[in-house]
Amino acid sequence: MMFQAAGFIPEEEWEEFINTLKEPLPVTFRITGSRGEASEMRNIIKTEFISDLLGKDEDGKQPVTCLNWYPDELAWQLNSSRQEVRRDPRLEKLKDFLFQETESGNISRQEAVSMIPPLVMDIKPHHKVLDMCAAPGSKTAQIIEYLHRTENGKLPDGFVIANDVDNKRCYLMTHQVKRLQSPCCAIVNHDASVIPKLKYGDGAGDFIYYDRVLCDVPCSGDGTLRKNCDIWDKWTPNNAVSLHTIQSKILKRGLELLCEGGRLVYSTCSLNPIEDEAVVGAMLKKCEGSVELVDASDVVPGLKYTKGINSWKVFVRDCSKSFETFESIPKGSYSHYLPTMFPLPTEESQKLNLDRCMRVLPHQQNTGGFFIAVLQKTTNLPWHKPSTSQATKPENSNETKSQETDDVPKESSEEGTEKNEEGTTGKDDQKPDDNLQAQSGKRKAEDEGTNPKPPKHIAKKMHGYKEDPYIFLEEDDNMWNPIKDFFGIPNDFCKTQVMHRTETGKRRTLYYVASILKDVIQTNKDRVKFINLGIKIFGRSPSPLVPECDFRITQEGLLVMKEYLPARCAVLSNKDMFTLILNDNPHLNDFSTDGKEQLEKITAGSMVFWFKPTESDPHPDCDVVICGWRGKTSVRAFLNQGLKFHYLRLLNLHLAEEYIEKKREKKRQKEREEFGEKSEQGRSSDDITDLQEEESSPQRETTCEDEIMEDIQEEEEIKDDQNEDSMNKDDVVAEETSKISDTDGAVS
């Protein structure tokens, strides 16, 4: 009723809108666009996995479609639910492919509408980007992709700060972001509504102002009804009322941290105007012309959406009554409503161009619901205007007296609601009156320069695991010399950007951090809590074959280090690379004459294998770089199964698929044998019948509780990963070393 009365859904589309909400959400994915093999992956997907699915089936339904509004055909949609994908034999091969490539980081499974906010941010490699409410990290990963779209794969000059208030969800985000292998991203844990400015430089007024800010705020999540079915029973209009204030605070803080000329994207997975146009309109009015809405429709051509609205009604909890203006509310009743929740006068609203907002409705292109507003900061905010004595400052100076202080607002935020996978909430039944009490007591000095502590309920949420320190190498640190000499690292490599996280004892893992992020963390380590940054480049794993160097290069670190390892690198042909990856320990004699000669020149130890396309060996049309080990008489690639399948496909798709199918059949055969053994060992006939019924019955739909349990398990795994310096449980290099044959003399 509320949505129907809001006016953003045409009357003739109402029935289609409701019917679409009752349908399960289709599966969508995108190809990681920043990687060199993106075009190769796109061609493989189109020709080998979905070419037979692009037409309509006998029911007139198109199984697979390309998202025409996403650039370069890098985003695709399976017009089936997860359960239907599992049962459809036509999608079996594609399903396995997506799983393997997701593990390797070359495919990201992400809801279609969730891809829009980073896209309209228009991110360039030199931009400083802040993601204010980043967990679980799908949009952050997309931002990192855009940041890394540089010429010749060079590292960007910009960086990403990904923040979230929930400490546990920061670790989930670490797992998501780590697949992108970027040294230009830092994950921090803070309340977005009072996140402090980060200092940069030695001056008292040297703070970072961001070129791009994403405010994907906590919301009621009514746009995710197709995915989170429990919202049907819990939803009320008051969910939006209870979140309006915290959403406004986060947006305000985002604008304060935005540089002049910068762009901020405000987004929710809610369709309620109280969380959407009301927040944006009230903030634009407060900014007095210093911020304006931008029409970003040209960035997403082909995207179907409805324009933002200028008028709406505010409904009571049971939708039995509504109010069009704040003044129409009877005195003494409904005290939790605020003036900013209501539409502005028509003339004033039209001047703000609220029609430039975008609301994506589920029935328009078979997606979830989403709201996006793109704002640009044209000049200083009214409460940041320079004083008279500073009016003569140069125009290009973005520092003013009021900005030269850490102007964190005194107002503290309420806990609000926790976002789940795509920004929806986990506390839809929160009472607005409770929230109102936390939001009350506005102070006149809310914009004065201060650095408050978050309120207790936020502080408790932020408390978590104690982080190991970030310790950067000094110029005179002798531990770098054996690594430098063994791998032939040139003198121009900046070793002071290498860090470890071990205060005492042997350093087990070395990380590489972008130069600007190194300065940021050293200056702000006492201001915000850094959860993760940098990429792993070397791991300690001693071998008697290599007494001169205990460290080995990691696959994750090759993005940065591949150009700096001339003494330990062999450039191989396509055929030689395929031989290397396909076999566990190929002998040197298994390689071509040129490949064998290169490998024989390299002594035992960690090394890099590199394929570079040439005129005589042009496929694939991208570099393939992997780390491995040179033994006495054989070599080995250090790749997990997902990466192994990925590179085999790039090098020789048809042979790779034959190999993968053999692996599948071997696994199925093993499962059949194990089932038979259990039956012979006295398993009761009732147990076998139950198991067979379970296998033959369709899988039940995954509930929110299932996803939460998966998140908890993943959190523990990620925490183990964070403690690798002290426990070394997940050291990939050491794990792979243990697989090398004894003839090569490696030990784990």
Secondary structure, DSSP 8 states (H G I E B T S, - for coil): -HHHHHSSS-GGGHHHHHHHHTS---EEEEE-TTSTTHHHHHHHIIIIISGGGSS--TTS--SEEE-TTSGGG-EEEESS-HHHHHH-GGGHHHHHHHHHHHHHTSEEE--GGGGHHHHHT---TT-EEEETT-TT-HHHHHHHHHHT--GGG---S-EEEEEES-HHHHHHHHHHHHTT--TTEEEEE--GGG----B-SSSTT-B--EEEEEEE-----GGGTTT-TTHHHH--THHHHHHHHHHHHHHHHHHHHEEEEEEEEEEES---TTTTHHHHHHHHHHHTTSEEE---GGGSTT---EE--S---EE-TTSS-EESSGGGS-TTS-TT--GGGS---HHHHHHTTGGGSEEE-HHHHT---EEEEEEEE-S--GGG---GGGTTS-TT----TTTTS-B--S--------B-TTS-BS-TT--HHHHHHHH----TTTTSSB-----HHHHHHH--S-----EE--TT-TTHHHHHHHHT--TTS-GGGEEE--SSS---EEEE--HHHHHHHHHHTTTSEEEEESEEEEEE---TT-TT--EEE-STTHHHHGGG-GGGEEE--HHHHHHHHHSSS-BGGGS-HHHHHHHHHS-SEEEEEEE---SSS--SSS-EEEEEEE-SSBEEE---HHHHHHHHHHH-HHHHHHHHHHHHHHHHHHHHHHHHHHHHTT--HHHHHHHHHHHHS------HHHHHHHHHHHHHHHHHHHTHHHH-TT-HHHHHHTTS-GGGT---
